[in-house]
């Protein structure tokens, strides 16, 4: 039993001669009538293959060829939702903290970053805009960003930049990987590129 809980129990058992005051505790939320399932082609795996130290720029970051997969979301009914990510290699993004890390060398040198973006989204067979909020949904702007520092949703083309309820969604998910200059890395042995992120769908 933690101390705050113990203090509450002792107060409840105190003699009635002490002055009493109270406050309300409210619990809110909602249960959505429909569920959504996101899927990524290829199991969400991006294989960059092998490269040598000579393939990297010595004095500036090296941008690798973009990788692409399909994102599909299927809901049981029209549903408001947002997308975000969890960077499972948090703290290792070398280029931009809003992007995702690729792990480190054994000397704790950051390898680079990977940025995710969404293109050509189609919802319920209609083109839509990708919109992003960086203040928990208070404001939305058109942007292709998908990551851990913002909420991503979809808006009607020509309409207000606010999330709309969707039943199906498909889009191109592109990954842009950047490796730091080779002079910033100690490459005596093979170093794995070890990026990993979790795509989260949250009901809105």
C-alpha positions in Angstrom: 0.0 0.0 0.0 1.6 3.3 -1.0 1.6 6.3 1.3 -1.1 8.5 -0.5 -3.6 5.6 -0.2 -2.7 5.0 3.4 -3.3 8.7 4.2 -6.7 8.6 2.7 -7.7 5.5 4.7 -6.5 7.1 8.0 -8.5 10.3 7.2 -11.6 8.2 6.7 -11.2 6.5 10.1 -10.5 9.8 12.0 -13.0 10.8 14.8 -15.8 13.0 13.7 -14.7 16.0 15.8 -12.3 17.0 13.0 -13.6 19.3 10.3 -14.5 17.5 7.0 -14.3 18.6 3.4 -14.7 16.7 0.2 -14.2 17.0 -3.5 -15.5 15.0 -6.5 -13.4 12.6 -8.6 -14.7 12.2 -12.1 -13.7 9.5 -14.5 -14.5 10.1 -18.2 -13.9 8.3 -21.5 -15.8 6.5 -24.2 -16.2 3.1 -25.8 -16.1 3.2 -29.5 -18.7 1.0 -31.3 -16.2 0.0 -34.0 -12.6 -1.2 -34.1 -9.9 -0.5 -36.7 -7.0 -2.7 -37.8 -3.9 -1.2 -39.4 -1.6 -3.3 -41.6 1.6 -2.8 -43.5 2.8 -4.7 -46.5 5.9 -6.8 -46.1 5.1 -7.1 -42.4 6.4 -3.6 -41.9 10.0 -4.6 -42.5 12.4 -2.4 -44.4 15.7 -4.2 -45.4 18.4 -1.7 -46.4 20.8 -4.5 -47.3 24.6 -4.2 -46.7 26.7 -1.2 -47.4 30.4 -0.5 -46.9 32.0 2.5 -45.1 33.0 3.7 -48.6 29.3 4.0 -49.6 29.0 6.7 -46.9 29.8 10.4 -47.4 32.8 11.3 -45.2 31.8 14.9 -44.4 28.0 15.0 -44.8 25.0 12.7 -44.1 24.2 10.1 -46.6 20.6 9.9 -47.8 19.7 6.3 -48.8 17.1 5.4 -51.4 13.6 5.8 -50.0 11.8 2.6 -49.1 8.1 2.3 -49.5 5.2 0.1 -48.3 1.4 0.3 -48.2 -0.5 1.2 -45.2 -4.1 -0.1 -45.0 -6.6 0.6 -42.2 -9.9 -1.2 -42.1 -12.6 -0.2 -39.6 -15.9 -1.9 -38.7 -17.7 1.4 -39.3 -17.0 5.1 -39.8 -14.5 5.9 -37.1 -12.4 9.0 -36.1 -8.8 8.0 -35.5 -5.3 9.3 -35.4 -1.9 7.7 -36.1 1.3 8.2 -34.2 4.4 6.2 -33.6 6.6 5.1 -30.7 10.3 5.2 -31.4 11.6 2.0 -29.9 15.2 3.3 -30.4 14.4 6.6 -28.6 17.3 8.9 -28.1 19.4 7.6 -31.0 18.1 9.8 -33.8 21.2 11.7 -34.9 19.7 14.0 -37.6 16.4 15.2 -36.2 14.8 14.4 -32.9 11.4 14.3 -34.6 12.6 11.4 -36.6 13.3 7.8 -35.5 16.6 6.4 -34.3 18.7 3.7 -35.9 20.6 2.5 -32.9 24.2 3.1 -32.0 27.6 1.6 -32.4 29.3 -0.2 -29.5 31.0 3.2 -28.8 27.5 4.7 -28.4 27.8 6.7 -31.7 24.4 7.4 -33.2 24.0 5.9 -36.7 21.4 8.3 -38.2 17.7 8.8 -38.5 14.7 7.6 -40.4 11.7 9.7 -41.3 8.2 8.3 -42.1 5.8 10.1 -44.4 2.4 9.3 -46.0 1.5 10.0 -49.6 -1.6 9.6 -51.8 -4.0 8.7 -49.1 -7.4 7.4 -50.2 -10.3 7.0 -47.7 -13.5 5.2 -48.6 -12.4 5.5 -52.2 -12.0 9.2 -52.1 -8.6 11.1 -52.0 -8.0 12.9 -48.7 -5.4 15.1 -47.2 -2.9 14.1 -44.5 -3.1 16.5 -41.6 -1.0 16.8 -38.5 -1.4 18.2 -35.0 1.5 19.0 -32.8 -0.6 20.3 -29.9 -2.8 17.2 -29.1 -5.5 18.0 -31.6 -6.1 21.7 -30.9 -4.9 22.7 -34.3 -4.3 20.8 -37.6 -2.2 21.5 -40.7 -1.7 19.7 -43.9 1.6 17.7 -43.7 2.9 14.3 -44.7 4.6 13.7 -41.4 4.1 10.4 -39.5 6.0 10.2 -36.2 6.2 10.3 -32.5 6.0 14.1 -32.0 2.6 14.7 -33.5 -0.8 13.2 -34.3 -1.6 12.3 -37.9 -5.1 12.1 -39.3 -7.0 12.7 -42.5 -9.3 15.5 -43.8 -11.6 15.9 -46.8 -10.0 17.6 -49.8 -11.4 21.1 -50.0 -12.8 20.9 -46.5 -11.6 22.1 -43.1 -8.3 20.7 -41.8 -10.0 18.5 -39.2 -10.2 14.8 -38.9 -13.0 12.9 -40.6 -14.5 9.6 -39.8 -13.3 6.8 -42.1 -14.1 3.2 -42.7 -11.2 2.3 -45.0 -7.9 4.0 -45.7 -4.9 3.2 -47.8 -1.8 5.2 -48.4 1.9 5.0 -49.4 4.2 5.0 -46.4 7.7 6.1 -47.3 10.8 5.8 -45.2 13.7 8.2 -45.7 16.9 6.9 -44.0 19.9 9.1 -43.4 23.3 7.9 -42.1 25.7 10.3 -40.4 29.1 11.1 -42.0 31.4 8.2 -41.9 34.0 10.3 -40.0 31.6 10.3 -37.1 31.5 6.5 -36.8 34.1 4.0 -35.6 33.6 1.3 -38.2 36.1 -1.5 -37.3 33.4 -4.2 -37.3 30.1 -4.7 -38.9 27.5 -2.4 -37.4 23.8 -3.3 -37.6 21.3 -0.7 -38.6 18.7 -1.3 -35.9 15.7 1.1 -36.3 12.4 0.0 -34.9 9.1 1.9 -34.4 5.6 1.0 -33.4 2.7 2.4 -35.4 -0.2 3.3 -33.1 -3.8 3.9 -34.1 -5.7 5.9 -31.5 -9.5 6.5 -31.5 -10.3 10.2 -31.6 
